[in-house]
C-alpha cells in the first residue's frame, strides 16, 4: 500500500543533486531522524501523464520494495505528490559504478573481476528465480563498494525496464526496444520476429560487461547504432587473441565469456547459477587484490561543493517544499559517474 505523501514531509534533508536528465533527477538526501544517507529518484509530472511510463515507474517501485538481496539496492519509500511528481527513496551506495571503474583503471585485476562477476551472477540469478528479467544489465547499473567489514560488494540497481512474469498487463508494445544498444542481447532486437527475451538475455548482457572488465575492450564490432545491432546479431565477439595478446586471461575464463556471448540462446549458459558456478570454481585461484580496491575507493573520496539553491519552480525547489528539505553542504563521500542516465 502506498504511503500518503504527507507522512514523508520533513523526513529528508537534501545534500546534493547527483544527476538530472529529461526523465527526472536523482538526489542524495539524509533521513532526518535516522541520520542515514539515501537517494531519491524523481520522475517529472509531464512524463507521469504518459500511462506507459507511469505504470513502469510504479511497477519498478512495487517490484523493488518486495525484493531483498545483499547485492540489490534497497528501496525504502515511494510516493506521488498532488502535482504528479513521483518520488522513489532508495539506499545510497557509496562507491563507483563499473563504467567509472573501467575509466579509472585500464585493467582490473583478475581476482577483483572474478569476485565481482560471482556477486553479479548471484543477484541476477536471484531475480530470475523471482521470474524477473532485468533487461538492462550494464556497467552503469552495477556499483562496486565495500561492506561493513571492508570487503568488496557489488550492487545491482535500476529495475525500471525489468520484465516481470506475472499478470497479463503489457507495458511495452510489441517490437518496442528497451535497453542500451551496447549491452543488449540479439533477441532484444528481434522481438518483432517472435524471439522471446528471457533470463538468458541477461546472461548475454553480463557477458559483455565481463569481457570489458577483463580486457578493457568492447567486444562487439560497430560504432553506429545500426552497425552495433548488426554486430550483436551476426558477428562473433572480438577474439581474445586480439584483446588479450599477452594471454593474461586463462583459457577456461575465455571460454566462459564466449559461451555467455553466443547468439543462440540455447548455446549460452542456461541459468545464471551455471555461470556463477564455473566462475566460483575459478575464483579460488585468484584472490581479491585489496591494494587495488584501496586505491579505487580512496580515489573516489573527493569533497563536494556547496549546493546551489535553484530558483522557485525548479525541480530542486519542489523537492525542498514537498519534502521539507533544507540545503546543506555535503558531509563527504562521492558522487557516482552518470553515463547514459536512465530514470525510467
Secondary structure, 3 states (H helix, E strand, C coil): CCCCHHHHCCCEEEEEEEEEECCEEEEEEEECCCCEEEEEEEECHHHHCCHHHHHHHHHHHHHHHCCCCCCECCEEEEEECCCCCEEEEEECCCCEEHHHHHHHCCCCCHHHHHHHHHHHHHHHHHHHHCCEECCCCCHHHEEEEECCCCCEEEEECCCCCCEECCCCCCCCCCCCCCCCHHHCCHHHHCHHHCCCCCHHHHHHHHHHHHHHHHHCCCCCCCCCHHHHHHHHHHCCCCCHHHHCCCCCCCHHHHHHHHHHCCCCHHHCCCCHHHHHHHHHHHHCCCCCCHHHHHHHHHHCCCCCCCCCCCCCCCHHHHHHHHHCCCCCCCCCCCCCCCCCCCCC
